[in-house]
Amino acid sequence: MARIPRQAIFITLGFALAAAVLPDPAHAQLVREAAPARQDSSKTPAPSGKVRVSQEVQLAGDQSWVDTGIDVQPGEHVVVTATGKLRFGDAKEDNGPDGLARGFRDLLRVLPFNEAGRGALIGRIGDKDIAQPFLVGGHRDVVAPIAGRLALGINQPSDDAGSGTYVVRVEIYAPDGGKAREVAKQVKSIPGIDNALFSKIPRRVSDKQGNPGDMVNFLILGSESAMQKVFTSAGWVKVDADVKDTVLHGLIESISKESYLTMPMSQLYLFGRAQDYGWAHAEPISVVRTRNHLRIWKAPFQVHGETLWVGAATHDTGFERDQRNNGVTHKIDPEIDLERDYVEKTLASTGLVSEISHFVPDNPLKEAKTATGGSFHSNGQVLVLKLAESAPNP
């Protein structure tokens, strides 16, 4: 359960309001310098397989996303080349598929892909509700991390469409080696995940006073670097542990939604210590009130020589009274299995998960209250994900 200190809310929101009134030129250079660089397509090895699909798609300026009708397989090269012009009503000039240069006003826009400029050509593969958009621009060769439908879009707010058209050529090349890579395979069991293991894992996390809280509802097998890679690839953002770090990052990294997501997550305890990592997933405008979030601990033992991460995931849906002290705290969705499933879908969408399983331990936890007094229920299943250590970057 994440309790947000009042001063963090005031400072973070105050900074956002200040951003709306500060003059543009004084901060444009900060925005340009802090914006993440576009991924270099030259780092992706050129496709060696045969062309399976070659198709032209047109995107009008008022279309946010277009279904190409092309289903891709893991490991296939998706090569996209785009031409054309768009014009936004408040822009001084036309822009091409690379989009407009990011400016200070982009802080106040909610774009599908926040790291690229307005009007840039973007893409996604898979379920629209969880697939992470990627920058295409004028040309991009990307290796599909998973099987799914390819969609192309324009990086623009829903209420601020440009006028014009992009003409896009899409070519799908067979995977290197000629065989699709197997990812996120559903398996009945994973060696070492059994009741003997769960006898060493507490069923619930607790607050500092020892009051039982959220349910342990997922496990991850993989190295620390692989664990961090799968979360960041899925769009999760690492959460700051205390208020001072949050404010500092909010000031320095104020050009993206990540600074909003890093509002502090209260410390909960497992294995006698606070979480090793906190991760959040949400849109910036609603993050103060609602966000998907989780805490994760490195277990003090391994499973068949592999690092084990133990996690508790919940979905904040609003605020409620903290029954411990009559303060205000986040209210979680009592259907916590939905958040467990959300973790599975988002991480599996990266192509960095090799195996997925579910385990129901003896005497499963199905109903309880959090440390702050809120109730939740579950079918008792614990999600188990095994990471692909040698998987390529999506």
ChimeraX attribute file (.defattr): number of C-alpha atoms within 10 A of each C-alpha:
attribute: neighborCount
match mode: 1-to-1
recipient: residues
	/A:1	26
	/A:2	19
	/A:3	17
	/A:4	18
	/A:5	16
	/A:6	9
	/A:7	11
	/A:8	17
	/A:9	16
	/A:10	11
	/A:11	16
	/A:12	21
	/A:13	14
	/A:14	11
	/A:15	15
	/A:16	17
	/A:17	12
	/A:18	11
	/A:19	18
	/A:20	13
	/A:21	9
	/A:22	12
	/A:23	12
	/A:24	13
	/A:25	10
	/A:26	9
	/A:27	14
	/A:28	16
	/A:29	14
	/A:30	16
	/A:31	20
	/A:32	15
	/A:33	9
	/A:34	14
	/A:35	19
	/A:36	13
	/A:37	10
	/A:38	13
	/A:39	12
	/A:40	9
	/A:41	14
	/A:42	9
	/A:43	9
	/A:44	15
	/A:45	12
	/A:46	14
	/A:47	19
	/A:48	13
	/A:49	16
	/A:50	12
	/A:51	15
	/A:52	11
	/A:53	14
	/A:54	13
	/A:55	13
	/A:56	13
	/A:57	15
	/A:58	17
	/A:59	19
	/A:60	20
	/A:61	21
	/A:62	17
	/A:63	17
	/A:64	20
	/A:65	18
	/A:66	16
	/A:67	12
	/A:68	15
	/A:69	11
	/A:70	16
	/A:71	14
	/A:72	25
	/A:73	22
	/A:74	20
	/A:75	26
	/A:76	26
	/A:77	27
	/A:78	22
	/A:79	20
	/A:80	23
	/A:81	18
	/A:82	22
	/A:83	17
	/A:84	17
	/A:85	21
	/A:86	25
	/A:87	19
	/A:88	19
	/A:89	12
	/A:90	8
	/A:91	11
	/A:92	8
	/A:93	11
	/A:94	17
	/A:95	20
	/A:96	20
	/A:97	28
	/A:98	23
	/A:99	22
	/A:100	19
	/A:101	15
	/A:102	19
	/A:103	19
	/A:104	22
	/A:105	17
	/A:106	19
	/A:107	18
	/A:108	16
	/A:109	16
	/A:110	17
	/A:111	19
	/A:112	20
	/A:113	19
	/A:114	22
	/A:115	20
	/A:116	27
	/A:117	22
	/A:118	28
	/A:119	29
	/A:120	24
	/A:121	32
	/A:122	25
	/A:123	23
	/A:124	22
	/A:125	25
	/A:126	20
	/A:127	15
	/A:128	13
	/A:129	8
	/A:130	19
	/A:131	20
	/A:132	19
	/A:133	19
	/A:134	22
	/A:135	26
	/A:136	27
	/A:137	23
	/A:138	19
	/A:139	18
	/A:140	23
	/A:141	22
	/A:142	24
	/A:143	24
	/A:144	26
	/A:145	26
	/A:146	24
	/A:147	20
	/A:148	18
	/A:149	17
	/A:150	21
	/A:151	20
	/A:152	26
	/A:153	25
	/A:154	32
	/A:155	28
	/A:156	27
	/A:157	15
	/A:158	13
	/A:159	7
	/A:160	14
	/A:161	21
	/A:162	25
	/A:163	15
	/A:164	17
	/A:165	19
	/A:166	21
	/A:167	15
	/A:168	21
	/A:169	16
	/A:170	21
	/A:171	18
	/A:172	26
	/A:173	23
	/A:174	22
	/A:175	22
	/A:176	18
	/A:177	10
	/A:178	13
	/A:179	13
	/A:180	17
	/A:181	18
	/A:182	16
	/A:183	23
	/A:184	23
	/A:185	14
	/A:186	12
	/A:187	12
	/A:188	10
	/A:189	14
	/A:190	16
	/A:191	7
	/A:192	11
	/A:193	17
	/A:194	14
	/A:195	13
	/A:196	11
	/A:197	13
	/A:198	14
	/A:199	11
	/A:200	12
	/A:201	15
	/A:202	13
	/A:203	18
	/A:204	19
	/A:205	25
	/A:206	23
	/A:207	19
	/A:208	14
	/A:209	9
	/A:210	13
	/A:211	15
	/A:212	19
	/A:213	23
	/A:214	28
	/A:215	27
	/A:216	24
	/A:217	26
	/A:218	23
	/A:219	24
	/A:220	21
	/A:221	25
	/A:222	22
	/A:223	17
	/A:224	12
	/A:225	9
	/A:226	17
	/A:227	22
	/A:228	16
	/A:229	18
	/A:230	23
	/A:231	20
	/A:232	14
	/A:233	18
	/A:234	22
	/A:235	20
	/A:236	24
	/A:237	22
	/A:238	21
	/A:239	24
	/A:240	21
	/A:241	19
	/A:242	16
	/A:243	20
	/A:244	12
	/A:245	15
	/A:246	22
	/A:247	23
	/A:248	13
	/A:249	17
	/A:250	23
	/A:251	15
	/A:252	11
	/A:253	17
	/A:254	22
	/A:255	26
	/A:256	21
	/A:257	23
	/A:258	23
	/A:259	23
	/A:260	27
	/A:261	29
	/A:262	25
	/A:263	27
	/A:264	23
	/A:265	26
	/A:266	19
	/A:267	19
	/A:268	25
	/A:269	22
	/A:270	25
	/A:271	16
	/A:272	11
	/A:273	12
	/A:274	19
	/A:275	23
	/A:276	14
	/A:277	17
	/A:278	24
	/A:279	22
	/A:280	24
	/A:281	24
	/A:282	19
	/A:283	17
	/A:284	17
	/A:285	14
	/A:286	13
	/A:287	19
	/A:288	20
	/A:289	13
	/A:290	20
	/A:291	21
	/A:292	21
	/A:293	25
	/A:294	27
	/A:295	28
	/A:296	23
	/A:297	20
	/A:298	20
	/A:299	17
	/A:300	11
	/A:301	13
	/A:302	15
	/A:303	14
	/A:304	11
	/A:305	9
	/A:306	13
	/A:307	17
	/A:308	22
	/A:309	23
	/A:310	21
	/A:311	27
	/A:312	27
	/A:313	27
	/A:314	28
	/A:315	25
	/A:316	22
	/A:317	17
	/A:318	15
	/A:319	15
	/A:320	16
	/A:321	15
	/A:322	17
	/A:323	13
	/A:324	10
	/A:325	8
	/A:326	10
	/A:327	11
	/A:328	16
	/A:329	19
	/A:330	23
	/A:331	25
	/A:332	24
	/A:333	18
	/A:334	21
	/A:335	15
	/A:336	21
	/A:337	22
	/A:338	15
	/A:339	21
	/A:340	23
	/A:341	14
	/A:342	17
	/A:343	25
	/A:344	19
	/A:345	17
	/A:346	22
	/A:347	25
	/A:348	25
	/A:349	26
	/A:350	28
	/A:351	27
	/A:352	28
	/A:353	26
	/A:354	18
	/A:355	21
	/A:356	21
	/A:357	20
	/A:358	20
	/A:359	21
	/A:360	15
	/A:361	18
	/A:362	12
	/A:363	7
	/A:364	14
	/A:365	19
	/A:366	12
	/A:367	13
	/A:368	18
	/A:369	15
	/A:370	21
	/A:371	22
	/A:372	26
	/A:373	15
	/A:374	20
	/A:375	17
	/A:376	19
	/A:377	16
	/A:378	19
	/A:379	13
	/A:380	20
	/A:381	19
	/A:382	23
	/A:383	21
	/A:384	23
	/A:385	26
	/A:386	21
	/A:387	25
	/A:388	20
	/A:389	16
	/A:390	8
	/A:391	16
	/A:392	12
	/A:393	15
	/A:394	18
